[in-house]
Amino acid sequence: MNLDRAVLAFAGVMVLVSLALAHYVSPNWLWLTVFVGANLIQASFTGFCPAARVFKAVGVKDGCAFR
């Protein structure tokens, strides 16, 4: 798995977890979904993604979008 796929998979998991928590615990968990979506939008313009930096530090190989 490369860095791009890891970031996309992590974002998808975070959205699904947020929706489950909003359904079963509190609707305030939807703010996590908002944060993930906003982060994806800003990453598409700037190329900066905090999750990509973490994955790269862990040793995930480079992709095309995040280096």
N, CA, C, O and CB atoms as a CASP TS submission, in Angstrom:
PFRMAT TS
TARGET T0000
AUTHOR 0000-0000-0000
METHOD Language model
MODEL 1
PARENT N/A
ATOM      1  N   MET     1       0.855  -1.177   0.000  1.00  0.00           N
ATOM      2  CA  MET     1       0.000   0.000   0.000  1.00  0.00           C
ATOM      3  C   MET     1       0.896   1.234   0.000  1.00  0.00           C
ATOM      4  O   MET     1       1.849   1.327   0.774  1.00  0.00           O
ATOM      5  CB  MET     1      -0.970   0.002   1.229  1.00  0.00           C
ATOM      6  N   ASN     2       0.572   2.182  -0.887  1.00  0.00           N
ATOM      7  CA  ASN     2       1.359   3.411  -0.912  1.00  0.00           C
ATOM      8  C   ASN     2       0.682   4.488  -0.059  1.00  0.00           C
ATOM      9  O   ASN     2      -0.404   4.290   0.485  1.00  0.00           O
ATOM     10  CB  ASN     2       1.546   3.908  -2.366  1.00  0.00           C
ATOM     11  N   LEU     3       1.354   5.619   0.036  1.00  0.00           N
ATOM     12  CA  LEU     3       0.921   6.704   0.917  1.00  0.00           C
ATOM     13  C   LEU     3      -0.454   7.242   0.524  1.00  0.00           C
ATOM     14  O   LEU     3      -1.282   7.512   1.395  1.00  0.00           O
ATOM     15  CB  LEU     3       1.942   7.835   0.895  1.00  0.00           C
ATOM     16  N   ASP     4      -0.704   7.398  -0.765  1.00  0.00           N
ATOM     17  CA  ASP     4      -1.986   7.938  -1.221  1.00  0.00           C
ATOM     18  C   ASP     4      -3.148   7.038  -0.813  1.00  0.00           C
ATOM     19  O   ASP     4      -4.166   7.508  -0.306  1.00  0.00           O
ATOM     20  CB  ASP     4      -1.975   8.118  -2.739  1.00  0.00           C
ATOM     21  N   ARG     5      -2.981   5.749  -1.041  1.00  0.00           N
ATOM     22  CA  ARG     5      -4.049   4.808  -0.684  1.00  0.00           C
ATOM     23  C   ARG     5      -4.242   4.737   0.827  1.00  0.00           C
ATOM     24  O   ARG     5      -5.368   4.595   1.303  1.00  0.00           O
ATOM     25  CB  ARG     5      -3.736   3.412  -1.236  1.00  0.00           C
ATOM     26  N   ALA     6      -3.162   4.835   1.576  1.00  0.00           N
ATOM     27  CA  ALA     6      -3.262   4.800   3.037  1.00  0.00           C
ATOM     28  C   ALA     6      -4.043   6.004   3.554  1.00  0.00           C
ATOM     29  O   ALA     6      -4.876   5.866   4.449  1.00  0.00           O
ATOM     30  CB  ALA     6      -1.863   4.763   3.673  1.00  0.00           C
ATOM     31  N   VAL     7      -3.779   7.173   2.998  1.00  0.00           N
ATOM     32  CA  VAL     7      -4.492   8.387   3.421  1.00  0.00           C
ATOM     33  C   VAL     7      -5.970   8.274   3.081  1.00  0.00           C
ATOM     34  O   VAL     7      -6.823   8.597   3.908  1.00  0.00           O
ATOM     35  CB  VAL     7      -3.884   9.644   2.753  1.00  0.00           C
ATOM     36  N   LEU     8      -6.284   7.818   1.869  1.00  0.00           N
ATOM     37  CA  LEU     8      -7.686   7.681   1.473  1.00  0.00           C
ATOM     38  C   LEU     8      -8.407   6.630   2.315  1.00  0.00           C
ATOM     39  O   LEU     8      -9.556   6.831   2.707  1.00  0.00           O
ATOM     40  CB  LEU     8      -7.783   7.318  -0.009  1.00  0.00           C
ATOM     41  N   ALA     9      -7.747   5.529   2.588  1.00  0.00           N
ATOM     42  CA  ALA     9      -8.356   4.484   3.425  1.00  0.00           C
ATOM     43  C   ALA     9      -8.593   4.999   4.839  1.00  0.00           C
ATOM     44  O   ALA     9      -9.645   4.746   5.425  1.00  0.00           O
ATOM     45  CB  ALA     9      -7.460   3.226   3.463  1.00  0.00           C
ATOM     46  N   PHE    10      -7.619   5.720   5.387  1.00  0.00           N
ATOM     47  CA  PHE    10      -7.759   6.276   6.736  1.00  0.00           C
ATOM     48  C   PHE    10      -8.919   7.273   6.793  1.00  0.00           C
ATOM     49  O   PHE    10      -9.704   7.260   7.741  1.00  0.00           O
ATOM     50  CB  PHE    10      -6.445   6.959   7.178  1.00  0.00           C
ATOM     51  N   ALA    11      -9.026   8.134   5.781  1.00  0.00           N
ATOM     52  CA  ALA    11     -10.122   9.116   5.744  1.00  0.00           C
ATOM     53  C   ALA    11     -11.467   8.399   5.678  1.00  0.00           C
ATOM     54  O   ALA    11     -12.410   8.792   6.365  1.00  0.00           O
ATOM     55  CB  ALA    11      -9.964  10.075   4.532  1.00  0.00           C
ATOM     56  N   GLY    12     -11.564   7.361   4.865  1.00  0.00           N
ATOM     57  CA  GLY    12     -12.812   6.606   4.769  1.00  0.00           C
ATOM     58  C   GLY    12     -13.188   5.945   6.069  1.00  0.00           C
ATOM     59  O   GLY    12     -14.353   5.964   6.468  1.00  0.00           O
ATOM     60  N   VAL    13     -12.211   5.359   6.732  1.00  0.00           N
ATOM     61  CA  VAL    13     -12.473   4.717   8.028  1.00  0.00           C
ATOM     62  C   VAL    13     -12.919   5.756   9.051  1.00  0.00           C
ATOM     63  O   VAL    13     -13.843   5.507   9.825  1.00  0.00           O
ATOM     64  CB  VAL    13     -11.213   3.973   8.536  1.00  0.00           C
ATOM     65  N   MET    14     -12.276   6.909   9.059  1.00  0.00           N
ATOM     66  CA  MET    14     -12.648   7.959  10.018  1.00  0.00           C
ATOM     67  C   MET    14     -14.079   8.441   9.777  1.00  0.00           C
ATOM     68  O   MET    14     -14.812   8.688  10.735  1.00  0.00           O
ATOM     69  CB  MET    14     -11.669   9.146   9.923  1.00  0.00           C
ATOM     70  N   VAL    15     -14.485   8.579   8.521  1.00  0.00           N
ATOM     71  CA  VAL    15     -15.860   9.004   8.217  1.00  0.00           C
ATOM     72  C   VAL    15     -16.854   7.949   8.696  1.00  0.00           C
ATOM     73  O   VAL    15     -17.868   8.279   9.311  1.00  0.00           O
ATOM     74  CB  VAL    15     -16.034   9.255   6.695  1.00  0.00           C
ATOM     75  N   LEU    16     -16.562   6.687   8.415  1.00  0.00           N
ATOM     76  CA  LEU    16     -17.485   5.626   8.842  1.00  0.00           C
ATOM     77  C   LEU    16     -17.556   5.508  10.365  1.00  0.00           C
ATOM     78  O   LEU    16     -18.637   5.311  10.919  1.00  0.00           O
ATOM     79  CB  LEU    16     -17.059   4.284   8.242  1.00  0.00           C
ATOM     80  N   VAL    17     -16.431   5.625  11.037  1.00  0.00           N
ATOM     81  CA  VAL    17     -16.418   5.594  12.508  1.00  0.00           C
ATOM     82  C   VAL    17     -17.206   6.775  13.062  1.00  0.00           C
ATOM     83  O   VAL    17     -17.981   6.628  14.008  1.00  0.00           O
ATOM     84  CB  VAL    17     -14.961   5.617  13.050  1.00  0.00           C
ATOM     85  N   SER    18     -17.002   7.947  12.466  1.00  0.00           N
ATOM     86  CA  SER    18     -17.718   9.137  12.911  1.00  0.00           C
ATOM     87  C   SER    18     -19.228   8.966  12.757  1.00  0.00           C
ATOM     88  O   SER    18     -19.994   9.337  13.647  1.00  0.00           O
ATOM     89  CB  SER    18     -17.245  10.363  12.129  1.00  0.00           C
ATOM     90  N   LEU    19     -19.649   8.409  11.635  1.00  0.00           N
ATOM     91  CA  LEU    19     -21.086   8.197  11.428  1.00  0.00           C
ATOM     92  C   LEU    19     -21.659   7.187  12.414  1.00  0.00           C
ATOM     93  O   LEU    19     -22.771   7.369  12.909  1.00  0.00           O
ATOM     94  CB  LEU    19     -21.350   7.727  10.002  1.00  0.00           C
ATOM     95  N   ALA    20     -20.913   6.130  12.702  1.00  0.00           N
ATOM     96  CA  ALA    20     -21.371   5.144  13.682  1.00  0.00           C
ATOM     97  C   ALA    20     -21.470   5.770  15.070  1.00  0.00           C
ATOM     98  O   ALA    20     -22.447   5.546  15.786  1.00  0.00           O
ATOM     99  CB  ALA    20     -20.423   3.932  13.712  1.00  0.00           C
ATOM    100  N   LEU    21     -20.467   6.549  15.449  1.00  0.00           N
ATOM    101  CA  LEU    21     -20.503   7.208  16.755  1.00  0.00           C
ATOM    102  C   LEU    21     -21.643   8.219  16.837  1.00  0.00           C
ATOM    103  O   LEU    21     -22.272   8.357  17.886  1.00  0.00           O
ATOM    104  CB  LEU    21     -19.168   7.901  17.036  1.00  0.00           C
ATOM    105  N   ALA    22     -21.912   8.927  15.741  1.00  0.00           N
ATOM    106  CA  ALA    22     -23.020   9.884  15.724  1.00  0.00           C
ATOM    107  C   ALA    22     -24.356   9.174  15.878  1.00  0.00           C
ATOM    108  O   ALA    22     -25.268   9.688  16.524  1.00  0.00           O
ATOM    109  CB  ALA    22     -23.005  10.698  14.427  1.00  0.00           C
ATOM    110  N   HIS    23     -24.466   8.013  15.293  1.00  0.00           N
ATOM    111  CA  HIS    23     -25.724   7.258  15.374  1.00  0.00           C
ATOM    112  C   HIS    23     -25.936   6.654  16.761  1.00  0.00           C
ATOM    113  O   HIS    23     -27.037   6.716  17.309  1.00  0.00           O
ATOM    114  CB  HIS    23     -25.742   6.149  14.320  1.00  0.00           C
ATOM    115  N   TYR    24     -24.884   6.072  17.323  1.00  0.00           N
ATOM    116  CA  TYR    24     -25.030   5.322  18.578  1.00  0.00           C
ATOM    117  C   TYR    24     -24.691   6.124  19.843  1.00  0.00           C
ATOM    118  O   TYR    24     -25.154   5.771  20.927  1.00  0.00           O
ATOM    119  CB  TYR    24     -24.158   4.108  18.527  1.00  0.00           C
ATOM    120  N   VAL    25     -23.901   7.183  19.727  1.00  0.00           N
ATOM    121  CA  VAL    25     -23.458   7.895  20.930  1.00  0.00           C
ATOM    122  C   VAL    25     -24.023   9.307  20.986  1.00  0.00           C
ATOM    123  O   VAL    25     -24.824   9.624  21.865  1.00  0.00           O
ATOM    124  CB  VAL    25     -21.933   7.946  20.984  1.00  0.00           C
ATOM    125  N   SER    26     -23.604  10.157  20.046  1.00  0.00           N
ATOM    126  CA  SER    26     -24.029  11.555  20.071  1.00  0.00           C
ATOM    127  C   SER    26     -23.892  12.158  18.677  1.00  0.00           C
ATOM    128  O   SER    26     -22.918  11.876  17.979  1.00  0.00           O
ATOM    129  CB  SER    26     -23.201  12.366  21.100  1.00  0.00           C
ATOM    130  N   PRO    27     -24.840  12.974  18.267  1.00  0.00           N
ATOM    131  CA  PRO    27     -24.738  13.634  16.959  1.00  0.00           C
ATOM    132  C   PRO    27     -23.534  14.576  16.845  1.00  0.00           C
ATOM    133  O   PRO    27     -23.142  14.951  15.740  1.00  0.00           O
ATOM    134  CB  PRO    27     -26.005  14.410  16.685  1.00  0.00           C
ATOM    135  N   ASN    28     -22.962  14.951  17.963  1.00  0.00           N
ATOM    136  CA  ASN    28     -21.789  15.835  17.926  1.00  0.00           C
ATOM    137  C   ASN    28     -20.591  15.187  17.234  1.00  0.00           C
ATOM    138  O   ASN    28     -19.668  15.887  16.816  1.00  0.00           O
ATOM    139  CB  ASN    28     -21.400  16.239  19.340  1.00  0.00           C
ATOM    140  N   TRP    29     -20.594  13.864  17.109  1.00  0.00           N
ATOM    141  CA  TRP    29     -19.508  13.178  16.404  1.00  0.00           C
ATOM    142  C   TRP    29     -19.487  13.503  14.919  1.00  0.00           C
ATOM    143  O   TRP    29     -18.495  13.224  14.245  1.00  0.00           O
ATOM    144  CB  TRP    29     -19.628  11.682  16.592  1.00  0.00           C
ATOM    145  N   LEU    30     -20.553  14.082  14.397  1.00  0.00           N
ATOM    146  CA  LEU    30     -20.561  14.484  12.987  1.00  0.00           C
ATOM    147  C   LEU    30     -19.534  15.576  12.718  1.00  0.00           C
ATOM    148  O   LEU    30     -19.128  15.773  11.572  1.00  0.00           O
ATOM    149  CB  LEU    30     -21.955  14.968  12.577  1.00  0.00           C
ATOM    150  N   TRP    31     -19.109  16.288  13.756  1.00  0.00           N
ATOM    151  CA  TRP    31     -18.050  17.289  13.573  1.00  0.00           C
ATOM    152  C   TRP    31     -16.739  16.644  13.140  1.00  0.00           C
ATOM    153  O   TRP    31     -15.927  17.278  12.466  1.00  0.00           O
ATOM    154  CB  TRP    31     -17.836  18.079  14.865  1.00  0.00           C
ATOM    155  N   LEU    32     -16.529  15.393  13.523  1.00  0.00           N
ATOM    156  CA  LEU    32     -15.338  14.675  13.047  1.00  0.00           C
ATOM    157  C   LEU    32     -15.425  14.461  11.538  1.00  0.00           C
ATOM    158  O   LEU    32     -14.421  14.584  10.836  1.00  0.00           O
ATOM    159  CB  LEU    32     -15.187  13.311  13.777  1.00  0.00           C
ATOM    160  N   THR    33     -16.609  14.145  11.038  1.00  0.00           N
ATOM    161  CA  THR    33     -16.807  13.999   9.598  1.00  0.00           C
ATOM    162  C   THR    33     -16.545  15.321   8.891  1.00  0.00           C
ATOM    163  O   THR    33     -15.924  15.343   7.828  1.00  0.00           O
ATOM    164  CB  THR    33     -18.231  13.502   9.293  1.00  0.00           C
ATOM    165  N   VAL    34     -17.006  16.409   9.464  1.00  0.00           N
ATOM    166  CA  VAL    34     -16.753  17.738   8.897  1.00  0.00           C
ATOM    167  C   VAL    34     -15.258  18.013   8.849  1.00  0.00           C
ATOM    168  O   VAL    34     -14.755  18.518   7.845  1.00  0.00           O
ATOM    169  CB  VAL    34     -17.472  18.831   9.719  1.00  0.00           C
ATOM    170  N   PHE    35     -14.548  17.691   9.911  1.00  0.00           N
ATOM    171  CA  PHE    35     -13.104  17.918   9.958  1.00  0.00           C
ATOM    172  C   PHE    35     -12.377  17.107   8.896  1.00  0.00           C
ATOM    173  O   PHE    35     -11.497  17.626   8.209  1.00  0.00           O
ATOM    174  CB  PHE    35     -12.559  17.571  11.338  1.00  0.00           C
ATOM    175  N   VAL    36     -12.740  15.841   8.760  1.00  0.00           N
ATOM    176  CA  VAL    36     -12.093  14.982   7.765  1.00  0.00           C
ATOM    177  C   VAL    36     -12.355  15.514   6.360  1.00  0.00           C
ATOM    178  O   VAL    36     -11.436  15.583   5.543  1.00  0.00           O
ATOM    179  CB  VAL    36     -12.597  13.523   7.891  1.00  0.00           C
ATOM    180  N   GLY    37     -13.584  15.886   6.075  1.00  0.00           N
ATOM    181  CA  GLY    37     -13.911  16.433   4.754  1.00  0.00           C
ATOM    182  C   GLY    37     -13.177  17.727   4.466  1.00  0.00           C
ATOM    183  O   GLY    37     -12.662  17.914   3.364  1.00  0.00           O
ATOM    184  N   ALA    38     -13.121  18.625   5.444  1.00  0.00           N
ATOM    185  CA  ALA    38     -12.397  19.892   5.264  1.00  0.00           C
ATOM    186  C   ALA    38     -10.905  19.646   5.055  1.00  0.00           C
ATOM    187  O   ALA    38     -10.267  20.324   4.250  1.00  0.00           O
ATOM    188  CB  ALA    38     -12.612  20.813   6.479  1.00  0.00           C
ATOM    189  N   ASN    39     -10.357  18.685   5.773  1.00  0.00           N
ATOM    190  CA  ASN    39      -8.941  18.353   5.625  1.00  0.00           C
ATOM    191  C   ASN    39      -8.665  17.790   4.232  1.00  0.00           C
ATOM    192  O   ASN    39      -7.640  18.112   3.631  1.00  0.00           O
ATOM    193  CB  ASN    39      -8.507  17.346   6.705  1.00  0.00           C
ATOM    194  N   LEU    40      -9.560  16.957   3.715  1.00  0.00           N
ATOM    195  CA  LEU    40      -9.389  16.424   2.359  1.00  0.00           C
ATOM    196  C   LEU    40      -9.443  17.536   1.314  1.00  0.00           C
ATOM    197  O   LEU    40      -8.682  17.521   0.347  1.00  0.00           O
ATOM    198  CB  LEU    40     -10.464  15.373   2.060  1.00  0.00           C
ATOM    199  N   ILE    41     -10.332  18.489   1.507  1.00  0.00           N
ATOM    200  CA  ILE    41     -10.429  19.605   0.563  1.00  0.00           C
ATOM    201  C   ILE    41      -9.159  20.453   0.591  1.00  0.00           C
ATOM    202  O   ILE    41      -8.614  20.784  -0.462  1.00  0.00           O
ATOM    203  CB  ILE    41     -11.655  20.477   0.887  1.00  0.00           C
ATOM    204  N   GLN    42      -8.686  20.806   1.785  1.00  0.00           N
ATOM    205  CA  GLN    42      -7.477  21.632   1.855  1.00  0.00           C
ATOM    206  C   GLN    42      -6.263  20.873   1.351  1.00  0.00           C
ATOM    207  O   GLN    42      -5.361  21.479   0.772  1.00  0.00           O
ATOM    208  CB  GLN    42      -7.235  22.109   3.286  1.00  0.00           C
ATOM    209  N   ALA    43      -6.215  19.557   1.557  1.00  0.00           N
ATOM    210  CA  ALA    43      -5.090  18.761   1.058  1.00  0.00           C
ATOM    211  C   ALA    43      -5.083  18.713  -0.463  1.00  0.00           C
ATOM    212  O   ALA    43      -4.018  18.636  -1.077  1.00  0.00           O
ATOM    213  CB  ALA    43      -5.147  17.342   1.625  1.00  0.00           C
ATOM    214  N   SER    44      -6.257  18.756  -1.072  1.00  0.00           N
ATOM    215  CA  SER    44      -6.312  18.738  -2.531  1.00  0.00           C
ATOM    216  C   SER    44      -5.749  20.019  -3.129  1.00  0.00           C
ATOM    217  O   SER    44      -5.235  20.004  -4.247  1.00  0.00           O
ATOM    218  CB  SER    44      -7.743  18.532  -3.003  1.00  0.00           C
ATOM    219  N   PHE    45      -5.839  21.127  -2.401  1.00  0.00           N
ATOM    220  CA  PHE    45      -5.306  22.394  -2.892  1.00  0.00           C
ATOM    221  C   PHE    45      -3.847  22.614  -2.504  1.00  0.00           C
ATOM    222  O   PHE    45      -3.061  23.140  -3.291  1.00  0.00           O
ATOM    223  CB  PHE    45      -6.140  23.533  -2.371  1.00  0.00           C
ATOM    224  N   THR    46      -3.493  22.210  -1.288  1.00  0.00           N
ATOM    225  CA  THR    46      -2.158  22.527  -0.779  1.00  0.00           C
ATOM    226  C   THR    46      -1.170  21.375  -0.896  1.00  0.00           C
ATOM    227  O   THR    46       0.038  21.610  -0.940  1.00  0.00           O
ATOM    228  CB  THR    46      -2.254  22.945   0.651  1.00  0.00           C
ATOM    229  N   GLY    47      -1.649  20.146  -0.946  1.00  0.00           N
ATOM    230  CA  GLY    47      -0.760  18.989  -0.959  1.00  0.00           C
ATOM    231  C   GLY    47      -0.267  18.605   0.420  1.00  0.00           C
ATOM    232  O   GLY    47       0.506  17.656   0.556  1.00  0.00           O
ATOM    233  N   PHE    48      -0.701  19.328   1.452  1.00  0.00           N
ATOM    234  CA  PHE    48      -0.292  19.034   2.830  1.00  0.00           C
ATOM    235  C   PHE    48      -1.384  18.249   3.531  1.00  0.00           C
ATOM    236  O   PHE    48      -2.549  18.647   3.525  1.00  0.00           O
ATOM    237  CB  PHE    48       0.021  20.335   3.608  1.00  0.00           C
ATOM    238  N   CYS    49      -1.003  17.130   4.137  1.00  0.00           N
ATOM    239  CA  CYS    49      -1.948  16.309   4.893  1.00  0.00           C
ATOM    240  C   CYS    49      -1.236  15.771   6.131  1.00  0.00           C
ATOM    241  O   CYS    49      -0.241  15.057   6.003  1.00  0.00           O
ATOM    242  CB  CYS    49      -2.515  15.140   4.017  1.00  0.00           C
ATOM    243  N   PRO    50      -1.728  16.099   7.327  1.00  0.00           N
ATOM    244  CA  PRO    50      -1.088  15.597   8.547  1.00  0.00           C
ATOM    245  C   PRO    50      -1.032  14.069   8.603  1.00  0.00           C
ATOM    246  O   PRO    50      -0.040  13.505   9.064  1.00  0.00           O
ATOM    247  CB  PRO    50      -1.823  16.119   9.763  1.00  0.00           C
ATOM    248  N   ALA    51      -2.077  13.402   8.142  1.00  0.00           N
ATOM    249  CA  ALA    51      -2.087  11.936   8.162  1.00  0.00           C
ATOM    250  C   ALA    51      -0.989  11.383   7.258  1.00  0.00           C
ATOM    251  O   ALA    51      -0.370  10.371   7.585  1.00  0.00           O
ATOM    252  CB  ALA    51      -3.466  11.395   7.721  1.00  0.00           C
ATOM    253  N   ALA    52      -0.742  12.037   6.124  1.00  0.00           N
ATOM    254  CA  ALA    52       0.319  11.589   5.217  1.00  0.00           C
ATOM    255  C   ALA    52       1.678  11.685   5.892  1.00  0.00           C
ATOM    256  O   ALA    52       2.527  10.811   5.716  1.00  0.00           O
ATOM    257  CB  ALA    52       0.312  12.419   3.923  1.00  0.00           C
ATOM    258  N   ARG    53       1.882  12.736   6.658  1.00  0.00           N
ATOM    259  CA  ARG    53       3.161  12.874   7.387  1.00  0.00           C
ATOM    260  C   ARG    53       3.338  11.760   8.405  1.00  0.00           C
ATOM    261  O   ARG    53       4.435  11.224   8.563  1.00  0.00           O
ATOM    262  CB  ARG    53       3.236  14.238   8.094  1.00  0.00           C
ATOM    263  N   VAL    54       2.258  11.413   9.096  1.00  0.00           N
ATOM    264  CA  VAL    54       2.327  10.339  10.094  1.00  0.00           C
ATOM    265  C   VAL    54       2.609   9.005   9.412  1.00  0.00           C
ATOM    266  O   VAL    54       3.476   8.252   9.855  1.00  0.00           O
ATOM    267  CB  VAL    54       1.012  10.258  10.906  1.00  0.00           C
ATOM    268  N   PHE    55       1.882   8.712   8.340  1.00  0.00           N
ATOM    269  CA  PHE    55       2.100   7.449   7.630  1.00  0.00           C
ATOM    270  C   PHE    55       3.518   7.366   7.067  1.00  0.00           C
ATOM    271  O   PHE    55       4.137   6.303   7.092  1.00  0.00           O
ATOM    272  CB  PHE    55       1.076   7.292   6.499  1.00  0.00           C
ATOM    273  N   LYS    56       4.029   8.485   6.561  1.00  0.00           N
ATOM    274  CA  LYS    56       5.383   8.487   6.014  1.00  0.00           C
ATOM    275  C   LYS    56       6.409   8.228   7.112  1.00  0.00           C
ATOM    276  O   LYS    56       7.391   7.517   6.894  1.00  0.00           O
ATOM    277  CB  LYS    56       5.678   9.821   5.314  1.00  0.00           C
ATOM    278  N   ALA    57       6.184   8.804   8.294  1.00  0.00           N
ATOM    279  CA  ALA    57       7.098   8.589   9.420  1.00  0.00           C
ATOM    280  C   ALA    57       7.081   7.134   9.881  1.00  0.00           C
ATOM    281  O   ALA    57       8.077   6.621  10.391  1.00  0.00           O
ATOM    282  CB  ALA    57       6.729   9.510  10.588  1.00  0.00           C
ATOM    283  N   VAL    58       5.938   6.477   9.696  1.00  0.00           N
ATOM    284  CA  VAL    58       5.814   5.072  10.089  1.00  0.00           C
ATOM    285  C   VAL    58       6.497   4.158   9.069  1.00  0.00           C
ATOM    286  O   VAL    58       6.837   3.017   9.380  1.00  0.00           O
ATOM    287  CB  VAL    58       4.331   4.686  10.238  1.00  0.00           C
ATOM    288  N   GLY    59       6.695   4.665   7.853  1.00  0.00           N
ATOM    289  CA  GLY    59       7.405   3.881   6.859  1.00  0.00           C
ATOM    290  C   GLY    59       6.606   3.465   5.645  1.00  0.00           C
ATOM    291  O   GLY    59       7.047   2.601   4.887  1.00  0.00           O
ATOM    292  N   VAL    60       5.436   4.059   5.439  1.00  0.00           N
ATOM    293  CA  VAL    60       4.650   3.749   4.250  1.00  0.00           C
ATOM    294  C   VAL    60       5.341   4.375   3.049  1.00  0.00           C
ATOM    295  O   VAL    60       5.770   5.527   3.105  1.00  0.00           O
ATOM    296  CB  VAL    60       3.179   4.265   4.386  1.00  0.00           C
ATOM    297  N   LYS    61       5.452   3.607   1.948  1.00  0.00           N
ATOM    298  CA  LYS    61       6.182   4.112   0.784  1.00  0.00           C
ATOM    299  C   LYS    61       5.413   5.230   0.094  1.00  0.00           C
ATOM    300  O   LYS    61       4.187   5.304   0.173  1.00  0.00           O
ATOM    301  CB  LYS    61       6.455   2.979  -0.205  1.00  0.00           C
ATOM    302  N   ASP    62       6.165   6.107  -0.590  1.00  0.00           N
ATOM    303  CA  ASP    62       5.602   7.279  -1.258  1.00  0.00           C
ATOM    304  C   ASP    62       4.571   6.905  -2.304  1.00  0.00           C
ATOM    305  O   ASP    62       4.576   5.814  -2.873  1.00  0.00           O
ATOM    306  CB  ASP    62       6.698   8.089  -1.897  1.00  0.00           C
ATOM    307  N   GLY    63       3.679   7.873  -2.530  1.00  0.00           N
ATOM    308  CA  GLY    63       2.695   7.767  -3.609  1.00  0.00           C
ATOM    309  C   GLY    63       2.901   8.908  -4.566  1.00  0.00           C
ATOM    310  O   GLY    63       3.994   9.470  -4.638  1.00  0.00           O
ATOM    311  N   CYS    64       1.872   9.259  -5.302  1.00  0.00           N
ATOM    312  CA  CYS    64       1.965  10.362  -6.274  1.00  0.00           C
ATOM    313  C   CYS    64       1.537  11.703  -5.682  1.00  0.00           C
ATOM    314  O   CYS    64       2.147  12.730  -5.980  1.00  0.00           O
ATOM    315  CB  CYS    64       1.109  10.053  -7.495  1.00  0.00           C
ATOM    316  N   ALA    65       0.506  11.707  -4.854  1.00  0.00           N
ATOM    317  CA  ALA    65      -0.064  12.961  -4.368  1.00  0.00           C
ATOM    318  C   ALA    65       0.705  13.536  -3.177  1.00  0.00           C
ATOM    319  O   ALA    65       0.953  14.740  -3.130  1.00  0.00           O
ATOM    320  CB  ALA    65      -1.512  12.749  -3.985  1.00  0.00           C
ATOM    321  N   PHE    66       1.070  12.722  -2.250  1.00  0.00           N
ATOM    322  CA  PHE    66       1.731  13.200  -1.031  1.00  0.00           C
ATOM    323  C   PHE    66       3.151  12.660  -1.000  1.00  0.00           C
ATOM    324  O   PHE    66       3.370  11.458  -1.143  1.00  0.00           O
ATOM    325  CB  PHE    66       0.946  12.766   0.247  1.00  0.00           C
ATOM    326  N   ARG    67       4.107  13.548  -0.813  1.00  0.00           N
ATOM    327  CA  ARG    67       5.509  13.129  -0.784  1.00  0.00           C
ATOM    328  C   ARG    67       6.186  13.648   0.449  1.00  0.00           C
ATOM    329  O   ARG    67       7.375  13.399   0.652  1.00  0.00           O
ATOM    330  CB  ARG    67       6.249  13.607  -2.023  1.00  0.00           C
TER
END
